[in-house]
């Protein structure tokens, strides 16, 4: 072979020496090209170029470079130059297809080619040949017809660019382009062709997107196509192959994102290079390859993914025996099962080609797992628990070259029963009754790992001095029994039975502990929210342990008795239970267990997991109040019974109002005040001192525990400067009631003692007309008692003159009264004389009835010159009856004062009724007595008769002033 190469090189050198292309003393190899064909390949949508080179027949395997120049519209408009490298073998025709972004039908394209030898054997020949003549590929722009390219349905990848072109008939036609109804500006290629570019196209619809041109010529013409956008085909990832039985190879991969167009299918295929076999895959992410029995171990696969737009490929190379995932054939077998052992067996696939395996076993029991490894297909399980359910699973892998574990294969089984192991946890509760003991025996069921089977019954035996007094069998679902025995020492044993045997008996012995229970004080302990901490003193003598018992529900009839045992070196414990509740008092008894199984009560404890406030409310009163202190008293039903918490005393809160002061603290409503604590639960009074006088305070009394305060008892007090005696809280209310009652009682007593004085002041006696001195001035014709005035007989507002004087002339008369004959009453006016003459008016309220509104005798109004009536009946006119006028000489007191006693009204005598009543004006109403007066005699004047009436005139100036 080396000789052949040497000879070939010598031959070429000789040939070069005789070559016609020389330059100076050197010769060059230059081979011009000849273009055979340039055409549009419609299927591949590319410009297909074919050319050839005429080589010497003696030159073989010459490496050359061809430069291809492609122009558009004209030969000078180069759009791309491409170098094409190949090795020539004789005069072989060369072919290359150029893909253009612009559809090739849109315009004409020109192609020319030149060549250069690129062979290491001829380094001096690396020069370009001349260009071949240009060959034209004719476009449709000169066809004189409307065209739109590309014509057919177009499939492109999402995010790519695409170019459309529209060809008009003439250069005067107007062209518009629309992509999804959106107009796009174009670029003129020539007078007839225009290109339109759409970049980064998005996916819009599986139905495609319209792209079309509108040609506006003498008529409108539309031409276009539908554009379908598909997602970019991704290269398959995670390509691998494996086998489970060395017969079928299963290859899998990740195909990437889903395709956007359901009708644009993806195709996957496997090609194996050693066997040169190809298999088309029916699924997008896995494929089956049938292994042959020719002992081929090495495989080289190429996975190819392709669609209409793109191709992707990936490779894998492996030894098939290194990529085996075995599987368990069938089920796992369980055999030779007893109480503590069992044997597992299974089959493995593939079991050929001398493959070795490693198997893993996992045994599950009560959330626990134990792992075993083995290289065989059978395994013996030991140290199992009797009558216990187990779950076992097995998986395997190849031992020399680990690839993957097989799938888990599992099975379950139950071991056989055995006699119960250990002994029961037993305790008792003893109550002395009528010289005997009522003993209730409790036990806790054996855990599963000690029961070793299903418990059928419990056996309880009571023995004393080696003699069985009682024996009882209890049902399997019970946990207690009750017996009555005499007060003597005895032993109680309890054992559990299953179908195989019994457990070791548990023994407890009676002692004198119950007799000393009353002498042990119950100590208080504190909880921490969900648990209670206990501690105790070590027991006397030899102690084998301690027992703490209590009730989970101490307030219920069935208290759910509980106990817990501790080793002798433990003297404290934290007791917890899901049944513990806040506000519930729990009682604990702590026993010591002697080596003879006798129990002795050591201590008693009581406490709460969490204390709450007491459910009570004090009733508070203020029993003593001074200017600087207040004594509070209260009553309540707060006790230390097992309710909510330990009663520890009272909190007293003092809240000042309006700037009052006390020792600083914080009140319940975040207002500063005072706080005091009474630790004695039996104390019901408290004195609050150092208060501020003239201030108001609110007091609250609350019973408290470690859990807080109870509802408050509230009262209020006002402090004064003076010290007040003891008085109850509702002193103000008592005063409001007592003071009015005392005042009313005092008023009644005063009125009773001074009734006569009150009567004289408030209700004077009515004057007796029969005893009046006025009667002495009158000449009555009848009985004097007939002169008593009756209301029905009164003539209002008329004055009767009882003493008449001679009047010679009228003096300063204001008005006149025209009277009748002298036998009739004379009507006068009281006239002012201008002299200083006196007159006395006084008022008599005896007959006052409230019917008149005129209280002064000075307001006398008369109507002068009225012939129809003599006196205005509605006012203070004076009526004088002449027949009743007496001499003033008979009245010394009046005579000395020169006065006449005048009555505002005068009675009409029976003898005068016929003469006077007919001519008197009828009054409007019957007025009451208002005033009586004494007037000087000089004021009453007699006037001459006018007509049939006589006139009397009186001066009124003095009277008006006096009244």
Buried (B, 14 or more C-beta within 10 A) or exposed (E): EEEEEEEBEEEBEEBBEEBEBEEEEEBBBBBEBBBEEBEBBEEEBBBBBBBBBEBBEEBEEBBBBBBBBBBBBEEEEEBEEEEBEBEBEEEEEBEBEBEBEBBBBBBBBBBBBBBBBBBEBBEEBEEEBEEBEBBEBBBBBBEEEBBBBBEEEBBBBBEBEBBBBBBBBEEEBEBBBBBBEEEBEBEEBBEBBBBBBBEEBEBEEEEBBEBBBBBEBEEEBEBBBBBBBBBBBEBBEEBEBBBBBBEEBBBBBEBBEEBBBEEBEBEBBBBBEEEEEEBEBEEBBBBEBEBEEEEEEEBEBBBBBBBBBBEBBBEBEBEBBEBBBBBBBEEBEBEEBEBBBBBBBBEBBBBEEEBEBBBBBBBBBEEEEEEBEBEEBEBEBEEBBBBBEBEBBBBBBBEEEEBBBBEEBBBEBEBBBBBBBBBBBBBBBBEEEEEEBBBBBBBEBBEBBBBBBEBEBBBBBBBBEEEEBEEBEBEEEEBBBEBEBEBEEBBBBBBBBBEBBBBBBBBBBBBEBBEEEEEBEEBEBEBEEBBBBBEBEEBEEEBBBBBBBBBBBBEEEEBEBBBBBBEBEEBEBEBEBEEBBBBBBBBBBBBBBBEEBBBBBBBBBBBBBBBBBBEBBBBBBBBBBBBBBBBBBBEBEBEEEBBBBBBBBBBBBBBBEEEBEBEEEEBBEEEEBBBBEBEEBEEBEBEBEEBBEEBBBBBBBBBBBBBBBBBBBBBEBEBEEEEEEEBEBEBEEEEEEEEEEEEEEEEEEEEEEEEEEEEEEEEEEEEEBEEBEBBEBBEBEEEEEEBBBEEEEBBBBBBBBBBBBEBEEEBEBBBBBBBBBBEBBBBBBBBBBEEEBBBBBEBBEEBEEEEBEBBEBBEBBBBEEBEEBBBBBBBBBBBBBBBBBBEBEEBEEBBEBBBBBBBBBBBBBEEBEEBBEEBBBEBEEBBBBBBBBBBBBBBBBBBEBEEEBBBBBBBBBBBBEBB
